Amino acid sequence: MSISDQDLVIEAAEAGAAVVRSHYGSALTHFPKDAGDFATTADVEAEQAIVDVLRGARPEDPVLGEEGGRTGRGATDRLWLVDPLCGTLNYAVRNMLASVNVALRTGARTTVAASADPFTNEVFWTGGAAAYVRRGGADERLTPSAGSKLVDVNLDPPFPNHAVFSAARMLADEGFIGQFRPRVVSTTLAVAWVAAGRRAAYVTDGHLRDSVHFAAGIALCQAAGCVVTGIDGGPIHAGAGGLVAAADERTHAALLTLIAGQRSRQD
């Protein structure tokens, strides 16, 4: 029987998470990348495990992986986006903050997505209509909540809007500190946490279209009913780019006001 895309994305994310767990705490070979970044044995082998699952079920579909780049030449508007270990720097120093992200873009829309936490055995997933977390084979619908006031920000480059917005400057903003409780976990697992009600919001700069890091988390937040825009309040992947994913309209509006305040001070 043919597997559905929804079940396939979960299976692929779980396969990658199993590899990440198996290498945790071991001596890892580092493979240097640009700007001081690196991949590890776990990144490479997890991506291969994910690609093997996808290829076994959808041999014609192209795959864009963080480590292996784009593979497959099928004549299709489908593209699998694979981030085998988001939080490599955390993982390499034995910090259990990481995620395995897999998403399918069909045309201009992400139709299924999964973000797996290798260390809690949770898989946050969506088939488009709603978002869920799977634990021990049981699914629970995700419900966003801003009650914690925890807002995660991304401090990793690139920063295309640095002249008018900086997450680092936001952390020092008294208005931000007065309203929210800043967090920096350095993995896009935190984007899935917004959908799950474990974060009030997530903010990052950057151009995120077809981002292997962010595609799954953005899809989860949208399916869960979060407010999701670029840092200028416009549609995601348009205008200035970046991401403000918030549990509710009030939190989203407050963050946009803080971001706009940075722009006014730079003018």
PEWO-V732928 format. One record per backbone hydrogen bond with DSSP energy under -0.5 kcal/mol. CO is the residue of the C=O (numbers start at 1). NH is the residue of the N-H. E is the energy in kcal/mol with one decimal. If there is no record, write none. Layout:
co=CO nh=NH e=E
co=CO nh=NH e=E
This chain:
co=4 nh=8 e=-2.4
co=5 nh=9 e=-2.5
co=6 nh=10 e=-1.2
co=7 nh=11 e=-2.4
co=8 nh=12 e=-2.7
co=9 nh=13 e=-2.1
co=10 nh=14 e=-2.5
co=11 nh=15 e=-2.0
co=12 nh=16 e=-2.0
co=13 nh=17 e=-2.4
co=14 nh=18 e=-2.0
co=15 nh=19 e=-1.4
co=16 nh=20 e=-2.2
co=17 nh=21 e=-2.5
co=18 nh=22 e=-1.9
co=19 nh=23 e=-1.4
co=20 nh=24 e=-0.8
co=21 nh=24 e=-0.8
co=23 nh=26 e=-2.3
co=26 nh=28 e=-0.6
co=29 nh=41 e=-1.0
co=30 nh=32 e=-0.6
co=31 nh=39 e=-2.4
co=33 nh=36 e=-0.6
co=34 nh=37 e=-2.1
co=37 nh=33 e=-3.0
co=39 nh=31 e=-3.2
co=40 nh=44 e=-2.1
co=41 nh=45 e=-2.6
co=42 nh=46 e=-2.4
co=43 nh=47 e=-2.3
co=44 nh=48 e=-1.9
co=45 nh=49 e=-2.1
co=46 nh=50 e=-2.3
co=47 nh=51 e=-2.8
co=48 nh=52 e=-2.4
co=49 nh=53 e=-1.7
co=50 nh=54 e=-2.4
co=51 nh=55 e=-3.3
co=52 nh=56 e=-2.1
co=53 nh=57 e=-1.2
co=54 nh=58 e=-3.3
co=58 nh=61 e=-1.6
co=62 nh=80 e=-2.1
co=63 nh=65 e=-0.6
co=63 nh=71 e=-2.6
co=64 nh=82 e=-2.9
co=65 nh=69 e=-1.8
co=69 nh=65 e=-2.4
co=71 nh=63 e=-2.5
co=74 nh=76 e=-1.6
co=77 nh=107 e=-2.3
co=78 nh=62 e=-0.7
co=79 nh=105 e=-3.1
co=80 nh=64 e=-3.5
co=80 nh=82 e=-0.5
co=81 nh=103 e=-2.0
co=82 nh=66 e=-2.0
co=82 nh=84 e=-0.5
co=83 nh=101 e=-2.7
co=85 nh=87 e=-0.8
co=85 nh=88 e=-0.6
co=86 nh=99 e=-1.5
co=87 nh=91 e=-2.8
co=88 nh=92 e=-2.8
co=89 nh=93 e=-0.8
co=90 nh=93 e=-1.0
co=90 nh=95 e=-2.3
co=91 nh=94 e=-1.9
co=94 nh=96 e=-0.5
co=95 nh=97 e=-1.8
co=96 nh=98 e=-0.5
co=99 nh=86 e=-3.4
co=99 nh=101 e=-0.5
co=100 nh=116 e=-2.8
co=101 nh=83 e=-3.0
co=102 nh=114 e=-2.9
co=103 nh=81 e=-3.3
co=103 nh=105 e=-0.5
co=104 nh=106 e=-0.6
co=104 nh=111 e=-2.3
co=104 nh=112 e=-0.9
co=105 nh=79 e=-2.4
co=105 nh=107 e=-0.5
co=106 nh=109 e=-1.7
co=109 nh=106 e=-3.3
co=109 nh=111 e=-0.7
co=112 nh=104 e=-2.6
co=113 nh=126 e=-2.3
co=114 nh=102 e=-2.6
co=115 nh=124 e=-2.7
co=116 nh=100 e=-2.1
co=116 nh=118 e=-0.7
co=117 nh=120 e=-0.7
co=117 nh=121 e=-1.2
co=117 nh=122 e=-0.9
co=121 nh=136 e=-0.5
co=122 nh=117 e=-2.8
co=123 nh=134 e=-2.6
co=124 nh=115 e=-2.8
co=125 nh=132 e=-2.8
co=126 nh=113 e=-1.9
co=130 nh=127 e=-0.8
co=130 nh=128 e=-0.6
co=131 nh=142 e=-3.0
co=132 nh=125 e=-2.8
co=133 nh=135 e=-0.5
co=133 nh=140 e=-2.3
co=134 nh=123 e=-1.6
co=135 nh=138 e=-2.1
co=138 nh=135 e=-2.6
co=140 nh=133 e=-2.3
co=146 nh=149 e=-1.3
co=149 nh=151 e=-0.5
co=149 nh=181 e=-3.1
co=150 nh=152 e=-0.5
co=150 nh=200 e=-3.0
co=150 nh=201 e=-1.3
co=151 nh=183 e=-2.1
co=152 nh=203 e=-2.1
co=153 nh=155 e=-0.6
co=159 nh=162 e=-1.7
co=161 nh=164 e=-1.9
co=161 nh=165 e=-2.6
co=166 nh=170 e=-2.0
co=167 nh=171 e=-1.7
co=168 nh=172 e=-0.8
co=169 nh=172 e=-0.7
co=170 nh=173 e=-1.4
co=173 nh=177 e=-2.4
co=174 nh=178 e=-2.3
co=175 nh=179 e=-1.0
co=176 nh=179 e=-0.5
co=176 nh=180 e=-2.8
co=180 nh=182 e=-0.6
co=181 nh=151 e=-1.8
co=183 nh=153 e=-2.1
co=187 nh=190 e=-1.7
co=188 nh=191 e=-1.1
co=188 nh=192 e=-1.1
co=189 nh=193 e=-1.7
co=190 nh=194 e=-0.9
co=191 nh=194 e=-0.8
co=191 nh=195 e=-1.2
co=192 nh=196 e=-1.6
co=193 nh=198 e=-2.8
co=193 nh=199 e=-1.2
co=194 nh=197 e=-1.1
co=200 nh=247 e=-2.8
co=201 nh=152 e=-2.4
co=202 nh=245 e=-2.4
co=203 nh=154 e=-2.0
co=204 nh=243 e=-2.8
co=206 nh=208 e=-0.7
co=206 nh=242 e=-3.3
co=208 nh=211 e=-2.0
co=210 nh=212 e=-0.5
co=211 nh=215 e=-2.3
co=214 nh=218 e=-2.6
co=215 nh=219 e=-2.1
co=216 nh=220 e=-2.3
co=217 nh=221 e=-2.4
co=218 nh=222 e=-2.5
co=219 nh=223 e=-2.4
co=220 nh=224 e=-2.0
co=221 nh=225 e=-0.8
co=221 nh=226 e=-2.6
co=222 nh=225 e=-0.8
co=226 nh=228 e=-0.7
co=227 nh=246 e=-2.8
co=229 nh=244 e=-2.7
co=230 nh=233 e=-1.7
co=234 nh=230 e=-2.6
co=235 nh=238 e=-1.6
co=238 nh=241 e=-1.8
co=241 nh=231 e=-2.6
co=243 nh=204 e=-2.1
co=244 nh=229 e=-1.9
co=244 nh=246 e=-0.6
co=245 nh=202 e=-2.0
co=246 nh=227 e=-2.8
co=248 nh=252 e=-2.1
co=249 nh=253 e=-2.9
co=250 nh=254 e=-2.1
co=251 nh=255 e=-2.1
co=252 nh=256 e=-2.3
co=253 nh=257 e=-2.0
co=254 nh=258 e=-1.8
co=255 nh=259 e=-2.4
co=256 nh=260 e=-2.7
co=257 nh=261 e=-1.8
co=258 nh=262 e=-1.3
co=259 nh=263 e=-1.5
co=260 nh=264 e=-2.3
co=261 nh=265 e=-1.7
co=262 nh=266 e=-1.1
co=263 nh=266 e=-0.5
co=263 nh=267 e=-1.2
